[in-house]
Amino acid sequence: MTDFDFAVTTLGSGLMVVAVLTLVVRLASLPLLLRSQRAAQQRTSGASDGSASSEGFSTAAAGELALGLCGAVCLVLLLRGNMVSGFDALSQAIAWGDTGALSHMLGRSSAMAQFSLLVVGIPILLLCLLCWFLTQRNLLNSVVPGGTWITAPVRRRLTALFVLRAVIGLLVPVGVVVAALLFQLIALVTSWRMRTAAAPATPPPAQHPAYGPPTPYAQTAPAVQPVHTPPVPAFPPAQPATYVPAQAQPATGAAPQIAYQELHPGEPRTIAGYQLLGRIGSGGMGTVYLARREGAATQVALKTIHPELLDNAELLRRFEREAEVLAMVSGAYTARVLDAGVAAGRPYLAMELLDGRPLDVYLREQGPIRSPEALRALALALALALSGVHRLGLVHRDLKPANIMLTSAGPRLLDFGIAAIVDGTRLTRTGGGPGTLTYMAPEQFGDEPAGPAADVWAWACCVVCAAHGASPFQATSTGAVIRRIVDTGPEAAALAAVQALDPALAAAVGRALTADPVARPADGAALVELLGSHQSPPKDANAIRDQITQGWRTLAL
């Protein structure tokens, strides 16, 4: 047997002893690892259902840390004792160390011995770091929606820990790195099993844009059992003191049932005194839960920010702005905020939950609206909602079918998350004009802030979309859409769809799609007046609401 063969044999003996000892310790401490990973999930999801969660996290994490440190120290002492052949080589650090023993064992020069140590040690260290990263990803993905776990704060934290672990790995003996790799492989397997177990057993209900990223809802009437049906909820303005249950079904008086998912094991069970019953929807910024105030029967939709985003000042500012704007807006055809605040450093909004579907979902499933009465009811309701928004000096700036909820009691205007005060004194623009391209007015492509006339333009686009199935400015490319908006004008066939149902409404839509904002109806109130100008005598607010109610009954939801 050559010196090299003997070196490989003795090194293999040492590795075998290290592997056996490591696996015995890891398997004996497996319950501690599972508790630590479950507690890490609770911490990630921001669990707020009692002190047990935070205590469990600190105890389990401290136990895992203590086990790792004590195990590493004991292993270093064991390796230095040179009790087994091959321990003298495994006791050397990857980056530098006394390679004399290894050089003698291999029969090579000291430089070659160091090079051999690097060639063997670096891949082991990189594999250990990869397993650690995949473990962290599994734990985060089991409680945070896919694609949103790697936020900027999480990325910074993982990068710092990755670098720290890499530096430590270069400084500790190779035997310790091998033991860490085995520890991490088992942690990876358990985290994968935990992630799989946390996934919902049934496919999630279809989510509409209104529920994806941050937008709130709430419901009215007790319903504790999960409902896996296609309906959807909506968002609101605030009067928490005297909350009146949301719209009931006109025929039966029963409250709407809302589709939702079961909570993941690591998600909170209570927030700010609200019991969480299930998850309605989730997006990159936050999650919307079906909830109920403790001691009350009324259900609400509770919206909150992902825990890892709480140090993002811009997102917190957006969330606070949305709460402020929603609390200001009220009316028969807008949703309502019922409560807002901060619990344990985590902002939340409690909002009414509406039955029905967003307009874009309705159009995909049932096609354009063919009832002239229903189309006029939709146009009038949106105009009344905009009149309330504009009366407060606000501009919605993102009116589109995804933000229009078709409920049993009529249309509802949603999502004021990017609304802005017209005079700019309270809310400032953060660059770029918000909105959805095919519903944006020509002036939104310039430097001037959008005013109420831009919402009037978007109103007309939504009415046309309801009758035609698509925006009158729909095109195959971004450039073509912009050219149609600022130059060639709306599609004739789209306008003809409104003309065929209601010529008077088509005339109002034509006025609202005038390229010059000054020539359009000035705001929502002017729209309401324009829509009623052909009627004699002109109808008051109550008569208009009656007309909306009667016309809405002709729409098959």
Secondary structure by P-SEA (a helix, b strand, c coil): ccaaaaaaaaaaaaaaaaaaaaaaaaaaaaaaaaaaaaaaaaaaacccccaaaaaaaaaaaaaaaaaaaaaaaaaaaaaaacccccccccccccccccaaaaaaaacccaaaaaaaaaaacaaaaaaaaaaaaaaaaaaaaacccccccccaaaaaaaaaaaaaaaaaaacccaaaaaaaaaaaaaaaaaaaaaaaaacccccccccccccccccccccccccccccccccccccccccccccccccccccccccbbbbbbccccccccccccccccccccccccccccccccccccbbbbbbbccccccccaaaaaaaaaaaaaaaacccccbbbbccccccccbbbbbbbbbccccaaaaaacccccccaaaaaaaaaaaaaaaaaaaaaccccccccccccccccccbbbccccccccccccccccccccccccccccccccccccccaaaaaaaaaaaaaaaaccccccccccaaaaaaaaccccccaaaaaaaaaccaaaaaaaaaaaccccccccccaaaaaaaaaccccccccaaaaaaaaaaaaaaccc
